[in-house]
Amino acid sequence: MRAALWLLALFGIAAAVALFAGNNQGTITVFWPPWRVDLSLNLVLLLLTGAFALLHFALRGLSALFSLPKQARQWRTQQKERALHAALLDALSQLLAGRFSRARRSALAALAQERTFAALEGHLPHAQQVRVLSHLLAAESAQALQDRPAREAHLQQALNESAVQGVMGSPETREGVQLRAARWSLDDRDAPAALARLEDLPQGAQRRTLALRLRLKAARLDRRTLEALETARLLAKHRAFSDAAARSIVRGLATELLSGAHDPTQLLRAWAKLETAEREMPEVAIHAAQRLVALDGDLALARAWLLPAWESMVAHPNSLSEALRIKLALALDAGLDSVDAEWLARIEAAQLSNPRDPYLQYLAGMACMKRQLWGKSQQLLTQAGLALQKGDLHRRVWQALAQLAEARDDFEEASAAWKRAARDDSI
């Protein structure tokens, strides 16, 4: 359609020119004494047009001729800039391919070409970033080659270059250098240095996922459990891990924080620093109760910590693994001497609602034994001993049955029960 319109326009122009030139009788007379020259108007117009075209092309030719030196300089600059970028890209490619010596040589070549370019041709707009990245690639290669002096030298040069606030300067470039430095410190197992590098970052950069991951590793390496736990919470909120992984990491750190307490007061402070969701984790609650019992703390408080895990086990028996159910039973058994009527009612109600559960049979049997209900205790513990597998709980059952038999002066049955308990000890 556009070609047809152009064709019609050309036809129109040709027709207009033909109408104007064909019937144009005008003349132009030029007096140049002693001559007189008569020219037709059409010829004059044609000559003027030709003269204008000739002058235009002559001026363009002169302009092109005089611009040749400038174009030559631009071409040389472009070739040097391409060589600089090619060396930088080659350093990155060699580094990714694991050819660290070649990567360092290419990075050093890029630095040399940048210096030559700056000395001969002027300033490259993004020269600062090129220098920083070249030093960073050289430092990364030196780190892979275990050349720590070279790494530190290039790292310091990269930090110095990135500290200059140029027109094209980018704060992300310096932050990237600092993050890589923190990673190298972690590789060297130098957690304090890694944390110091991370502290030098701006406040916003410290809350990025990569920085938080590095902080978590450094804090765990330096045994700063509380700081590691707080960092893990932030990572979980940022969804840096899957739900299962985040729960596992937080659970492990919370357990480690509780394990670091060496008296009931420290344990209470550590428990207070946990969030509600963390306190309700069965693994954390059971471990905290066991630590409190081991430190001769308040047994009533330990049972209060165990209440959410107990309610979860009673309502959904399969919600806790067998190992956790054993730990829960042992934690509650440690405080049965001082258990109150409310907990006795809970244990009895849970055992009646699920009479075949060996763990509830064990707890109910031990509670009856503490209350000198010998017959019911023996019945429940015998059922639990037959249902439980080999392990600590199974051994405790037969030890209790042996004590009950001795209390009845039934030494033969007591001997058999002690043998069953001793068989578990030898496994």
Secondary structure, 3 states (H helix, E strand, C coil): CHHHHHHHHHHHHHHHHHHHHHCCCCEEEEEECCEEEEEEHHHHHHHHHHHHHHHHHHHHHHHHHHCHHHHHHHHHHHHHHHHHHHHHHHHHHHHHCCCHHHHHHHHHHHHHHHHHHHHHCCCCCCHHHHHHHHHHHHHHHHHHCCCHHHHHHHHHHHHHHHHCCCCCCCHHHHHHHHHHHHHHHHHCCCHHHHHHHHHCCCHHHHCCHHHHHHHHHHHHHCCCHHHHHHHHHHHHHCCCCCHHHHHHHHHHHHHHHHHCCCCHHHHHHHHHCCCHHHHCCHHHHHHHHHHHHHCCCCHHHHHHHHHHHHHHHHHCHHHCCHHHHHHHHHHHHCCHHHCCHHHHHHHHHHHHHCCCCHHHHHHHHHHHHHCCCHHHHHHHHHHHHHHCCCCHHHHHHHHHHHHHHHHCCCHHHHHHHHHHHHHHHHC
